[in-house]
Amino acid sequence: MTILPIDLDYLSSWLEKLLSTPSPTGFTDNIVRECCAELDRLGVAYEVTRRGAIRACLPGAKRRPARALAAHVDTLGAQVKRLKENGRLEVVPIGHWNARFAEGARGTIFAEKGSYRGTLLPLKASGHTFNEEVDSQPSAWTNIEMRIDARASGIADLKRLGVEVGDIIAIDPQPEFLDNGFICSRHLDDKAGVAVLFAAIEALLREKVKTPVDIYFLFTIAEEVGVGAAAVLNDDIAALIAVDNGTSAPGQNSSEFGVTISMADAQGPFDYHLTRKLVRLCRENEIYYQKDLFRHYRSDSASALEAGHDVRTALITFGIDASHGWERIHMHALRSLAELITAYVCSPVEIQRDAREIGSLKGFTEQPVEEARQTLTTDVDFSAK
């Protein structure tokens, strides 16, 4: 057994702290500072890019071929599209989430003069006024407006408050941690993944583990809009594993328990050898797991490949119900992910050639092509006439 004990109290409390820090894409400076402060407390060296992506490193026995794990700190949100004549705000989503999950949401508008609280409401919100029309109006972002909790009955009032087109809106997560291990909240995608990485870091430091190669922990700031890990890798990194959510919905094989290993997403299959190594580590360490494919999904790894990084990629996920809506996960999956990460970073490097960005065919990998041997299990006598 190579997995390390995971401090679930630390994981849970850090996740709660992350959820309490608003961080829609485009408004991530504060959560970056929170993460860096925690890395300082843990004694982990890190660098921060111009825009705020974090690259932390735990030195290993060798520099190359380094391994990286990535999670994103940014979440879904909204943005002011127009100041309306009725003193309310037309809004558009940040990231892709359905308007039906926006109706009734509380949030904070970050304006130049300060922040204001408000509620996202359908245009026809009062049954006493609109009668059955409150049920028949379509669910769409064009039918959503934000009611700001300040005296504002027109455009002039909104301007006096300092609210402007482009102001960012953070949606309240409303987290609930149940005694049975379930966690219900918005923005578990991917603050739960961030918490998992920190729990793995804490375990590695507590157990004083020396890994075979350098391990990078990447925290990206714009995954929800497709940027992700495009500009935070370095040339030493040969393998990148994204830690994110997996949809436990009808037609999917994901689960809210254990690790869900994604074999492919909308961009195509993940690395053959890396994904199968993760499966093998789950089996060897008795970590509950399942495999899945996601057709309408992309993660930090996709942006890294599109940016031109020649790295092996994989995606490991915590099963999440109602992704990008009222999300629910279970602590069992978060613990399982952290255990798998510790097993992975402690495991030997099997493809030594990956230390070089380019080279000869020597040491290059192979994939099995031999026909499988079949065992006849039926009692039927096929020779009988």
N, C-alpha and C positions, 0 to 999 in steps of 0.2 A: 504494500500500500504506500503510495507516494503523495497522497493528498494531505493537506495540512488542516488542522482544526480551524474553523471559521468563527470569529466572534460575531454572533448574530445580534447581540445588543449594539455593538458598534455599527454594524451594517444598517440596522433599523434606525438608529438615532441619526446617522449621517444622511440616510435617505430622507428622513423627515426634515432635516436642515436644508437639504437641497430643494425639496419641494416648497419650502417656505421662502425661497429666494426667486423672485420673478426673473425669467430669462427667455422670453420669446426671441426668435432669431432677429438679430439686429439690435438687441438690448441685453447683451451677455456680459458686459464688463464686470458687473457686480458678482455674478456667480463665478467668473474666472478668478476674481480676487478671493472668493471664499475657498475655492479649490486650492489655490496657491498657498493660502494661509494654512490649510490642513496639511499640504505637502511639507511646508516649513515645520509644522509641529511634529510630523513623522520623521523629519530629517532626510527627505528625498530631494535630490537635486533636480531642477527643471529649467526649461527655457520657455519663453512666451513669444509667439509671433507678433507681428505688427497689429493684427486684428484681434488677437487674443487666444488663439489655439495654444494648448499647453502640450509640451513634450517632456515628460518626466522619465528619468532613467535610473534603473537599478543595475549597477555594474555587475557583470558576470566574469567567469574565468577567462573568456575571450571576447573581443569586441565584435567579431563577425563569425557566422551570419546572425545578426541580431534579430530578435523577435519583437513584435509590437502587438499591443492590444488597444483597441480604440472604442470609445463611447462618446456620445455627444451630449453637451450640456444645454443646448438650445431646445426650445419647445415650440409648439404651435402658439399662435396668438392672433392678433388682428391689428389693423391700421386704419387711421381716419382717412376716408376717401373724400368726404365733402362735409362742410358745415351746412346744416339744413335750416330752412326758414322757421321751423318750429322749435329751434333751440336744441335739436338733437343731432346725432352724428351718423352719417352714412359710413359704413365700414366695409373693408374687404379682409379676407383671411390671410394670415401669414402661415405658409405651409398649406397642405391639403387636409381640410377637415370639413365635415358636412354641417350645413347651417342648422340642421335639426338639433345638433349637439350644442349650438351656440344659443339657442332660444332659452332665455332665463338665466344665462350665465352671469355671474358677477365678475367684475374686473377692475383694473386700475389703468387710467390713461396717464401717460407720462408726457406732460407738457413742459414748455420752457420755464414757466413760472412755478412749477411744482406739479405734483400728481393729484388726480381727482378720482374718486370712486364712481362706479356706474354699473348699469345693467344692460345687457344685450336683450332686446325685446323684438318680437314680430311687430310689423307696422300696425296690425290690428290686434292689440293685446287685451282689450277689455271686452268681455262678453256682455257686460251691461250696456255697452255702446253698439257693438257690432253683431251681437247675437250669434247666430250660427256661422257667420263669416270667420270667426276666430278659428273654426275647425276646418273650413274649406280653403283658406288661403294657402298657396303652395309654400313648401319649405325651400327657401332659396336665400342666398346672401343679399340679393336685391330687395328682399322683404324683411331685412333685419336693420334695426337702428340702435344706437346706443343712447340711453337716457343717462345724462351726466347728473351726479348728485351735487349740483350747485345751481344757483339761481340763473337760469338761462331760458329765455322764451324766444330768442331769435339769434340771428347771426352776429349782431352787434354784441350781445351778451357773451357769446362764445369767444369772440375776439378779445373782449375785455378780460376774460378769464385766462387768456393766453393759449387757448386751444387752437391748433392749426392743422391743416392738411398734412398728413404724413406722420402725425404723432402715433406712437406705438402703444398698443393695449395688451396688457398681460391678463390672462384669464385665471381666476382663482382655481387652485387645484382641488380644494376641499378634501384633503386626505383623511382616511380612516384606517387605522391599523387594528385589525381584529385579533382577539386572543387565539383564534384557531389558525392563525398564520396568513389569512387572506388580507390583502392590502387593496383598498379601493381609492382611486384618485385620478384626476387628470394628470398628464405629464409624467406618468411612469415611464413612458417612452420619451427620453431614454435616461431619466434620472435614476431609475432602478439599475440600469447598466453602469452608470457612473459609480453608484454606491457599491456595486459588485467589484469593480476594479479597485476601489479604495479598500474594500474588505480583503481582497487578495493581497494588496500591498502590505496591509497591516499584518496579515498572517506571515508573509515572507520575512518581514522585519522582525516580528516577535520570535519566530523560530530560527532566526539568524541563518537563513538559507543562502548558499552561494550557488547561483545558477550557472549552467555551462557557458552561456553567452549573455551579452547585455540584453536586458529586457526594457522595452520602452512602453510607457503607458501614455496614450494619446487622448486628449480631451478636446474635441472639435466643437465649433461654434455655429455651424451653418448647415448641418446635415438635413434639416427639414426643408431646405430649399435647394438641395442637391449638390452643395459644395463639399461638405464633409471633410475628409482627410486629404484633400487635393494638395495642400501646401504645408504639411506638418511632418512628413516623413523625411528621413535622411538616407544617404546612400548605403549606410551599414545595414539597414533593415531589409531582410530577405523574405519575411513572412508577416502578414498582417491579419489578425483576427478581429473582426468587429463583434461587439457585444451589444445586442439590441433586442427588440421585442419580436416574438413570433406569434402569429395570429392563431389562436385556438378557436377557430370558427368552423362551421359545417363545410365539409370538403377538404379540410386541412388535417394534417397528422400531428399538429402541435398539441402540447398539453401545458396546463398551468403547473405541472409538477415535473421535476427533473429538468434535464437539459434538452432543448430541441436544437439539433444540428441541421442547419440548412444546407442542402446539397446544391441548390440553385436558386437564383432570384430572377428578376426581370432582365438582368444583363446576361444571364446564362449560368452554366455550371461553375461552382467554386473549384478550387484546386483539388485535383484528384487525390494527391498524396497527403495533403494537409488535413482534408476532411476525414479521410480514413484513419489517419493517426489519432484524431480527436475521438472517433468512434472506438478505436482500440483502447485508448486511455480510459474511456468510460467503462468498457468491459473489464479491463484489468483492475480497476479501482472500485468496481461495483457502484458506479454512479448511474442512477436511473436516467435513461435517455430515449429519445426517438428521433427519427429523421423526418424532414419535410422539405417541400419546395414552395417558393412564393412567386407567383406570377406577376403580382402588382406591387412590387416591393424593391427598394434598393437601399443600400446602407453605406457606411463610410468607405467600405472597400471599393465600391463602384467608382466613387469620385477619385480615389487614389489611382486606379487603373486608367481612368480616362485622362488623368493628368500626366500619364506617361511613366508611372512607377512600375518597374518590372518586378513585382513581388507576388509570392503565393498568397492567396486570400482564402478566408473562410468566414463563416458567420455562425455564431452560437447565440441562442436566444432563450429568454424566459417567456413561456407561454403567456399571452395576454388576451383577455376577453374584451371585445368592443374597443379595439385599438383606435386611437385618434378620437375617442368619444369618452364615455364613462368607463374608464379602464379598470380591470381587476387582474391581479397577479397573486402568487402565493410565495411565501418565504422559502418553501422547499426548493423552488426553482432557483431563487437567488443564491441559496447556499450551495446547491449543486453546481451552478456556474462558477462560483468562486473556487470550489474544490477542483473542478476540471482545469481552471486556469492555473492553479498551483501545481497540479500534476503535469500540465503541459510545459510550463516554464522550467520545471525541474528535470524534465526528460532529456535524454541525450539528443544531440543533433544527428539525424540520420543521413541527411543529404549534405555532405561536406562541401560539395561543389557550389552550393548556394552562397558560400562566402565570397565568391567572385561574381561580379555583375555579368561577365561574359567570358567564355572560354571554349575549350575543345569539347568533343563529345565524351571525353573521359570522365567517368563519374556521373554521367547523365542518367536520369531515372528511366525505368521501364514500367509498362502496364501489362497485366496478364491478358493473353489472347487464346490460351489453350482451351479446348473444349472441356467443359466440366464432365466429370465422371458421374454417371447416373446410377442410382441404386434402385432396382426393381422391388417395389413393395407390395404389388398386387398379387393375389392368389390365382388370378385368371390364367389358364393354360392357353397361350396364344397358338400353340401347335395343334390344338384340337380342331377337327373339322365340324 
